[in-house]
Amino acid sequence: MTLIEMIEEFICPGCVSGSDTKCGNFKTDDGGECLNHVIGTLMDRGVHVCLGMPKGFNKTARSLKPGTANTMPIFCWHKEDGPNYDNFNIPVWALEKDGYLFVRAFSPRINTGRVDIIEGGKIDMLPKNVIDVSTLPCDMD
């Protein structure tokens, strides 16, 4: 699957602009994300949900900064070009689903979380301390 197809599969379904990259607002600088993605489903207390993403990877954080509550960095990768995790980009929990590895990561230096979607990724390619959310109760959301 191309990065654009991955964006249309996992990111676009939850966007206010449309269900594919032909929405008129799609913008990328490297092919693996949409810089104009805005999550359109609002839940209780200002938490937004990104439709098309699995539980545990679909919710934004509560935000006190106006205009940022319904945004969340989501990046699509092919396994061979995947993200570089280190002390500044730490994978926290992960889920293998339908040939993709979903990773919720945190960058403590800049206090930012994100979701990485890695085509063909496997949990064993991540550090051993990453939590496999498939072992958690299914009502974790």
Steps between C-alpha positions, in 0.01 A plus 500: 500500500632848421531764772213693340282187511593452867405861575166447328444175693591612850508880522243637255192315640512711817576834336257790471628578149399179328553128461801508266801710403302666220314711760674821402675540835747210479858616550814298570871568511627141493206287390431335835264747663242769433606835641140628487332202669225607741314235700125546465344279768466661844454289811446606859713775659679616188651166398483438125496156337665419169268261315686229309756443776491212752420548868788645695631685196198706405463761778661840525626643824305771674643831395493834677642676196220632275484341156704190584248274678394326180845436355739211551822416317449175305774367273485214249812297424617198306693257719832569326461878548352486849554754776822514701417442864752619758511695828331796329231297317378224728248233397263446792243251379431308184250280321541270200180498296428389144863524384569836666676597818337789684734674743415776744825683561608792718771763456575621854741775393218684322210348701321363194330170428430347160378187328715310250339250263761263357403273212648154562629602844526251785501560874830315535673781305428733795678516838391230746338749742233605246152396613316267262145633533354180353557353847288771668125472560298579186314779678816710542348783300 
